Amino acid sequence: MSTNKDKKGISRRKFLVRGGLGTLGVLAVGTYAFRNLLRRSILEMTETMAPAYMGSGTEPNLWFELTKENKIIFHSPKVEMGQGSFTSFAQMIADEMDLKIQQIEVIGAATKTGVIDGMSTGGSLSVGGLWKPLRELSATMREMLKNEAGKKLNVDASSLSTKDGIISGGGKTMTYAEAAKGVMEWNIPETPKLKSIKDYKFIGKPVARIDLNAKVFGDPIFGLDAQLPNMLHAAIIRPSKVGATFKSANTTEAEKMPGVVKVVQMDNWVGVVAESYPQALAAKYKIKVDWEVSKKWTEDEIRGLLQVGKGDEMITQKEGNELDTNDEDVVSMTFTSPIGAHAQIEPNGAVADYNNGDITVILSTQVPGKTQEHVAEALGVDVDKVNIVPTYLGGGFGRRLNTNHAIQAVQLSKAVGKPVKYIFTRKEEFQHDLFRPPTQHIMKGKLSSDGYLDSLEHHYASGDVAIGSILFPNVLNDVLGTDVGAMRGGNIMYDKIPNYRAVQWHTTLPFATSWWRSLGLLANTFAIESFVDELAIKAGKDPVEFRLASISNEGNKKRLYDVIKLAAEKGNYQDKPVNGIAKGFAASTDANSPAAHVVEVSIVDNEIKVHKVTCAFDCGVTVNPDQVKAQCEGSIIMGMSGAMFEKMTLEDGELSPTIYGPYDMALMKHAPKEIDIHFIQGVDIPLPVGEPPMGPIGAAIANAVRRLTGKRLTDLPLKLS
């Protein structure tokens, strides 16, 4: 089918409002002289709004495919990595297209469809970003089908009604599939008025996940499951030392191994293609590689690099006066967090087929569009020659933003003339992750004469998070002057304080660091909320009342004010331990979604035990309340794991551990017996869900421990000794 793309038709399409990063980039370059003021304005805006869809392929008939069984296949520009967004999309489509949920299938859009999201999948933005455009596209597609049905039934389209994929009017009926049959050119009408939220049958209701059966019965939906006919298997040798570069390789012995089809040497790597994966692995270990290692990095050396006062200084927020460090009333504390691995269940990999310049790659990726561009550039072909087919992701958390392995898989396929499947070993996945960078934070504060916050400063040092990634090239560092990933949660949210500021110190580390679920939020909130709690103790104030006194109870800040009050009420917060159990409180706002937690903690055998977490959360409209609750629970558990257990170390130039076993993570026995979630709908749109609830959990636990032991824990992971 083709679309009528005359100028008039295009101008009438009001599905999507373009803008966001592209516009900001032009604006920022054009006003470089005002960088400090500009970047603070931009960063403030990014904290308070969810960007609209900024991709290509905006014609409804590119997004929706009708089957002869009268079902809709939605080609989603966002991928599914466990957050349940595909189910939310189905709910939106069902309500605006007048379908049953069972009539809708959602799949990740292959790049050949032309539906490509320039912002990838991440930042908890899938549902919020598509909230308006997807409903508008669905409603418009419904009207397009009615128009075609009107022609075929010889009935005025305005008199037709729709229900469950059936068009009715004038005593006649026709299915959506029948209306679409034979249509080669679609006329796109004005975007119809959307239904009122109160009239929706599915949005706002707990709908079962549409991928439930596939996961229960083990259907091949993940990248690791992907296959192509006559497929071979590959293994690639990677260095174990940080910063090692490839010099040469002796492949003689490997070439003689059973099943080996070819040993492929490129400028900076060597790989084996064999008939089976075990054969490829066996041959890989017979290759003798000479690596050049200029330096064997240690943990202390990394910590020496990453300190407040070193690297590039960037003021990300300021109001009022800077603290005088010579003022004896100024309180200061230092906090740290370690290197963190993604440790997702499914290792990275790709199935690639290079066929006379036409390229197909099937893989788990958060960035189909960017992967397509990078593969095309590396192989020297036009972008439209590359088709990236995204699968379900067995965990993402930012790890699937880097897809260089797709390029290597294609190069291997080209070398042998057949499809090739290349997957990481678990050791490769751990040692060549794009890690959560370690951080250092220096908090400074001063109380007013009446015992409330007068001044608060957050100085924080971090490695690369967003800058240098596939989404944010290094040039943006010169434009914005800050790493927007590292600053998530780094600004002061207490707007009624007379004096506050946040200062970022950026250093590029010798190993790859990048996005990790919630980016800088967990570490930044841990430092800020632990310090605010300590100041409340110093002032002799209730920590909830102490916080509320520093937040406006109006405008957008009222949403934060309200979740703090609700969490304290539902969690029955009290400041004194009872029967060996203490409660800790913390709050944060991330991506315009405020969250607050009350945790109940005890000490058992010198270890921290979390018994209950009460969470108050305002993410606006909850498209699927059960799904949002599950995301809150998952975010809290992952935050607990990161705050209490997870830590990568650097020993003799190698990042370790290299497998799951020694990598300390939260287990079933560490999960609280109860996670009590309470929602506030402070706005009438859905806002990010997957990451914001992670922010307060580390600080809330530490604040409870402070009341049990009298000791302020300042380093993650939280340990009593």
FENCOR-V323036 format. One record per residue. RES is the residue in one small letter. SS is DSSP state (A for helix, B for strand, O for the rest). D_FIRST is the distance of its C-alpha to the first C-alpha in Angstrom with 2 decimals. Layout:
RES|SS|D_FIRST + RES|SS|D_FIRST
This chain:
m|O|0.00 + s|B|3.79 + t|B|6.87 + n|O|10.03 + k|O|12.46 + d|O|15.54 + k|A|18.73 + k|A|19.48 + g|A|16.29 + i|A|16.87 + s|A|20.52 + r|A|19.98 + r|O|18.20 + k|O|21.16 + f|O|19.73 + l|O|21.58 + v|O|24.92 + r|O|25.19 + g|O|28.69 + g|O|30.91 + l|A|31.87 + g|A|30.34 + t|A|32.21 + l|A|35.29 + g|A|35.47 + v|A|35.66 + l|A|38.10 + a|A|40.25 + v|A|40.57 + g|A|41.41 + t|O|44.19 + y|A|45.66 + a|A|49.15 + f|A|48.57 + r|A|47.16 + n|A|49.35 + l|A|48.70 + l|A|45.01 + r|A|44.34 + r|A|46.16 + s|A|44.07 + i|A|40.82 + l|A|42.04 + e|A|43.13 + m|A|39.71 + t|A|37.98 + e|A|40.37 + t|A|39.58 + m|O|35.81 + a|O|32.66 + p|O|30.22 + a|O|26.80 + y|O|23.64 + m|O|23.69 + g|O|20.69 + s|B|17.48 + g|O|13.86 + t|O|14.51 + e|O|11.28 + p|A|11.44 + n|A|7.96 + l|A|8.97 + w|A|12.22 + f|B|11.55 + e|B|10.37 + l|B|11.51 + t|O|13.64 + k|O|15.19 + e|O|18.37 + n|O|17.07 + k|O|17.28 + i|B|15.50 + i|B|15.23 + f|B|15.75 + h|B|15.34 + s|B|18.53 + p|O|19.57 + k|O|23.06 + v|O|24.57 + e|O|26.98 + m|O|30.51 + g|O|32.46 + q|O|32.43 + g|O|30.37 + s|A|27.75 + f|A|24.95 + t|A|26.92 + s|A|27.26 + f|A|23.53 + a|A|23.12 + q|A|25.82 + m|A|24.21 + i|A|20.85 + a|A|22.82 + d|A|24.89 + e|A|22.32 + m|A|19.71 + d|O|22.61 + l|O|22.17 + k|O|24.79 + i|A|25.13 + q|A|24.98 + q|A|21.41 + i|B|20.22 + e|B|19.96 + v|B|20.00 + i|B|19.56 + g|B|20.08 + a|O|17.02 + a|O|17.18 + t|A|17.19 + k|A|14.37 + t|A|11.97 + g|O|13.36 + v|O|15.04 + i|B|18.62 + d|O|21.70 + g|O|24.35 + m|O|27.09 + s|O|26.65 + t|O|27.81 + g|O|31.43 + g|O|33.98 + s|O|33.30 + l|O|30.54 + s|A|27.49 + v|A|27.91 + g|A|29.55 + g|A|27.06 + l|A|24.04 + w|A|26.10 + k|A|24.97 + p|A|21.50 + l|A|20.24 + r|A|21.79 + e|A|20.38 + l|A|16.79 + s|A|17.46 + a|A|19.11 + t|A|16.44 + m|A|13.74 + r|A|16.42 + e|A|16.82 + m|A|13.19 + l|A|13.46 + k|A|16.87 + n|A|15.84 + e|A|13.49 + a|A|16.37 + g|A|18.81 + k|A|17.35 + k|A|17.41 + l|A|20.81 + n|O|22.19 + v|O|23.39 + d|O|23.57 + a|A|21.04 + s|A|23.88 + s|A|25.95 + l|O|23.59 + s|B|24.37 + t|B|22.71 + k|B|24.43 + d|O|23.60 + g|O|19.98 + i|B|21.27 + i|B|20.87 + s|B|24.15 + g|B|25.87 + g|O|28.08 + g|O|29.14 + k|B|25.69 + t|B|23.36 + m|B|19.83 + t|B|18.21 + y|A|15.23 + a|A|13.58 + e|A|14.61 + a|A|13.37 + a|A|9.73 + k|O|10.08 + g|O|8.56 + v|O|6.66 + m|O|4.32 + e|B|5.87 + w|B|7.66 + n|O|11.32 + i|O|13.02 + p|O|16.58 + e|O|19.76 + t|O|20.22 + p|O|22.24 + k|O|25.62 + l|O|25.74 + k|O|27.98 + s|O|31.51 + i|A|32.36 + k|A|35.01 + d|A|32.48 + y|O|30.41 + k|O|30.94 + f|O|29.93 + i|O|30.34 + g|O|33.99 + k|O|34.56 + p|O|35.43 + v|O|32.43 + a|O|32.81 + r|O|30.79 + i|O|27.60 + d|O|28.51 + l|A|32.03 + n|A|31.81 + a|A|30.21 + k|A|33.06 + v|A|35.80 + f|O|34.94 + g|O|34.25 + d|O|30.66 + p|O|29.57 + i|O|27.64 + f|B|29.65 + g|A|29.62 + l|A|32.90 + d|A|31.37 + a|O|28.69 + q|O|29.07 + l|O|27.62 + p|O|29.00 + n|O|32.23 + m|O|32.50 + l|B|35.75 + h|B|37.41 + a|B|38.86 + a|B|41.50 + i|B|42.38 + i|O|45.80 + r|O|46.05 + p|O|49.32 + s|O|51.18 + k|B|52.91 + v|O|51.42 + g|O|50.80 + a|O|51.45 + t|B|49.97 + f|B|49.44 + k|B|52.13 + s|B|52.12 + a|B|51.79 + n|B|53.68 + t|O|51.28 + t|A|53.64 + e|A|54.33 + a|A|50.73 + e|A|49.56 + k|O|51.95 + m|O|50.72 + p|O|49.29 + g|O|45.55 + v|B|45.06 + v|B|42.49 + k|B|42.89 + v|B|44.40 + v|B|42.33 + q|B|44.15 + m|O|42.45 + d|O|44.24 + n|O|44.77 + w|O|44.05 + v|B|44.47 + g|B|42.55 + v|B|42.89 + v|B|40.29 + a|B|41.52 + e|O|40.58 + s|O|41.02 + y|A|41.23 + p|A|44.98 + q|A|45.68 + a|A|43.87 + l|A|45.88 + a|A|49.13 + a|A|48.68 + k|A|47.74 + y|O|51.15 + k|O|52.88 + i|O|51.60 + k|B|54.23 + v|B|52.75 + d|B|54.83 + w|B|53.67 + e|B|55.11 + v|O|56.02 + s|O|57.43 + k|O|58.36 + k|O|58.60 + w|O|57.58 + t|O|59.29 + e|A|58.50 + d|A|61.32 + e|A|60.04 + i|A|56.60 + r|A|58.30 + g|A|60.42 + l|A|57.39 + l|O|55.63 + q|O|57.97 + v|O|58.03 + g|O|59.56 + k|O|57.97 + g|O|54.80 + d|B|52.85 + e|B|53.90 + m|B|51.29 + i|B|52.18 + t|B|49.22 + q|B|51.04 + k|B|54.36 + e|B|56.25 + g|O|59.96 + n|O|62.48 + e|O|62.43 + l|O|64.81 + d|O|68.15 + t|O|68.55 + n|O|72.32 + d|O|72.25 + e|O|73.95 + d|O|71.94 + v|O|68.67 + v|B|67.39 + s|B|65.30 + m|B|63.65 + t|B|61.57 + f|B|58.66 + t|B|56.63 + s|B|53.69 + p|O|53.08 + i|B|50.32 + g|B|47.74 + a|O|45.38 + h|O|41.97 + a|O|43.06 + q|O|39.70 + i|O|39.63 + e|O|36.96 + p|O|37.93 + n|O|35.47 + g|B|33.83 + a|B|30.75 + v|B|29.34 + a|B|28.22 + d|B|27.05 + y|B|27.58 + n|B|26.27 + n|O|26.96 + g|O|25.86 + d|B|22.73 + i|B|23.68 + t|B|22.74 + v|B|24.93 + i|B|25.13 + l|B|27.56 + s|O|28.81 + t|O|28.21 + q|O|28.17 + v|O|26.64 + p|A|23.51 + g|A|22.78 + k|A|26.41 + t|A|26.74 + q|A|23.90 + e|A|25.77 + h|A|29.11 + v|A|28.14 + a|A|26.62 + e|A|29.80 + a|A|32.15 + l|A|30.68 + g|O|30.22 + v|O|26.53 + d|O|23.62 + v|A|22.02 + d|A|18.57 + k|A|20.49 + v|B|21.39 + n|B|19.45 + i|B|21.49 + v|B|21.02 + p|B|23.15 + t|O|25.11 + y|B|27.41 + l|O|30.47 + g|O|33.95 + g|O|35.34 + g|O|34.31 + f|O|36.64 + g|O|35.73 + r|A|36.43 + r|A|32.78 + l|A|32.48 + n|O|34.12 + t|O|32.15 + n|A|34.20 + h|A|34.43 + a|A|30.78 + i|A|31.92 + q|A|34.89 + a|A|32.92 + v|A|30.71 + q|A|33.91 + l|A|35.49 + s|A|32.57 + k|A|32.72 + a|A|36.48 + v|A|36.39 + g|O|33.23 + k|O|32.00 + p|O|30.23 + v|B|32.77 + k|B|33.32 + y|B|35.59 + i|B|36.94 + f|O|39.75 + t|O|43.04 + r|A|44.32 + k|A|46.91 + e|A|44.33 + e|A|42.37 + f|A|45.52 + q|A|47.04 + h|O|43.90 + d|O|42.37 + l|O|41.56 + f|B|44.38 + r|B|45.13 + p|O|47.76 + p|O|51.32 + t|B|52.57 + q|B|55.83 + h|B|56.47 + i|B|59.54 + m|B|59.81 + k|B|62.38 + g|B|63.45 + k|B|66.25 + l|B|67.35 + s|O|68.53 + s|O|72.04 + d|O|70.90 + g|O|69.15 + y|O|65.48 + l|B|63.09 + d|B|64.13 + s|B|62.31 + l|B|59.69 + e|B|58.30 + h|B|55.87 + h|B|56.12 + y|B|53.77 + a|B|53.18 + s|B|50.07 + g|O|48.23 + d|O|44.64 + v|O|42.09 + a|O|39.10 + i|B|40.34 + g|O|39.65 + s|O|36.81 + i|O|33.28 + l|O|32.38 + f|B|35.53 + p|O|36.84 + n|O|40.58 + v|A|40.27 + l|A|39.61 + n|A|43.08 + d|A|44.53 + v|A|42.48 + l|A|42.91 + g|O|46.15 + t|O|45.45 + d|O|43.50 + v|O|41.45 + g|O|41.18 + a|O|44.94 + m|O|45.61 + r|O|43.66 + g|O|46.41 + g|O|48.86 + n|O|49.47 + i|O|52.11 + m|O|50.76 + y|O|54.15 + d|O|53.83 + k|O|57.26 + i|O|59.14 + p|O|60.88 + n|B|60.24 + y|B|57.41 + r|B|55.49 + a|B|53.29 + v|B|53.64 + q|B|51.50 + w|B|52.92 + h|B|50.34 + t|O|51.13 + t|O|48.95 + l|O|50.22 + p|O|50.64 + f|O|48.08 + a|O|44.45 + t|B|44.02 + s|O|40.94 + w|O|39.09 + w|O|40.58 + r|O|39.68 + s|O|40.81 + l|O|41.80 + g|O|45.22 + l|A|45.39 + l|A|47.55 + a|A|50.19 + n|A|50.32 + t|A|50.69 + f|A|53.27 + a|A|55.41 + i|A|55.09 + e|A|55.50 + s|A|58.28 + f|A|60.14 + v|A|59.70 + d|A|61.05 + e|A|64.01 + l|A|64.76 + a|A|64.68 + i|A|67.24 + k|A|69.32 + a|A|69.27 + g|O|70.17 + k|O|67.17 + d|O|64.80 + p|A|61.66 + v|A|59.32 + e|A|61.41 + f|A|61.82 + r|A|58.07 + l|A|57.50 + a|O|60.20 + s|O|58.15 + i|O|54.78 + s|O|53.96 + n|O|53.46 + e|O|51.10 + g|O|47.71 + n|O|45.35 + k|A|48.41 + k|A|49.27 + r|A|46.50 + l|A|48.34 + y|A|51.63 + d|A|50.41 + v|A|49.13 + i|A|52.46 + k|A|54.38 + l|A|52.28 + a|A|52.53 + a|A|56.28 + e|A|56.66 + k|A|54.59 + g|O|56.05 + n|O|59.53 + y|O|60.21 + q|O|63.85 + d|O|65.37 + k|O|67.99 + p|O|67.55 + v|B|68.46 + n|O|69.63 + g|O|68.33 + i|B|64.82 + a|B|63.74 + k|B|60.74 + g|B|58.81 + f|B|56.59 + a|B|53.91 + a|B|50.89 + s|B|48.16 + t|B|45.09 + d|B|42.06 + a|O|38.75 + n|O|40.10 + s|B|40.69 + p|B|44.47 + a|B|46.05 + a|B|49.67 + h|B|51.38 + v|B|54.72 + v|B|55.66 + e|B|58.66 + v|B|60.29 + s|B|63.40 + i|B|65.03 + v|B|65.49 + d|O|67.36 + n|O|66.77 + e|B|63.01 + i|B|60.77 + k|B|59.47 + v|B|56.76 + h|B|57.21 + k|B|54.82 + v|B|52.25 + t|B|51.59 + c|B|48.53 + a|B|47.64 + f|B|44.19 + d|O|42.24 + c|O|38.52 + g|B|37.66 + v|O|35.30 + t|O|35.27 + v|O|31.84 + n|O|33.29 + p|A|37.11 + d|A|37.75 + q|A|35.32 + v|A|36.90 + k|A|40.30 + a|A|39.40 + q|A|38.21 + c|A|41.51 + e|A|43.47 + g|A|41.72 + s|A|42.19 + i|A|45.85 + i|A|46.55 + m|A|44.96 + g|A|46.93 + m|A|50.08 + s|A|49.48 + g|A|49.07 + a|A|52.03 + m|A|54.46 + f|O|53.74 + e|O|51.27 + k|O|52.62 + m|B|51.96 + t|B|54.97 + l|B|55.67 + e|B|58.49 + d|O|59.69 + g|O|56.48 + e|B|54.24 + l|B|52.07 + s|B|52.92 + p|O|52.57 + t|O|50.07 + i|O|49.15 + y|O|48.76 + g|O|52.34 + p|O|54.33 + y|O|51.71 + d|O|53.11 + m|O|50.56 + a|O|50.84 + l|O|51.22 + m|A|51.05 + k|A|54.74 + h|A|54.19 + a|O|51.68 + p|O|53.19 + k|O|53.89 + e|B|52.09 + i|B|49.37 + d|B|49.39 + i|B|46.35 + h|B|46.46 + f|B|43.69 + i|O|44.03 + q|O|41.17 + g|O|42.30 + v|O|39.00 + d|O|36.10 + i|O|33.34 + p|B|32.97 + l|O|34.61 + p|O|34.98 + v|O|36.55 + g|O|36.70 + e|O|39.26 + p|A|41.44 + p|A|43.63 + m|A|44.72 + g|O|46.61 + p|O|49.81 + i|A|50.55 + g|A|52.61 + a|A|54.77 + a|A|55.27 + i|A|56.60 + a|A|58.84 + n|A|60.14 + a|A|61.14 + v|A|62.89 + r|A|64.77 + r|A|66.27 + l|A|67.24 + t|A|68.78 + g|O|69.51 + k|O|67.65 + r|O|64.71 + l|O|62.20 + t|O|60.64 + d|B|58.73 + l|O|55.67 + p|O|55.66 + l|O|58.19 + k|O|61.29 + l|O|64.74 + s|O|66.56
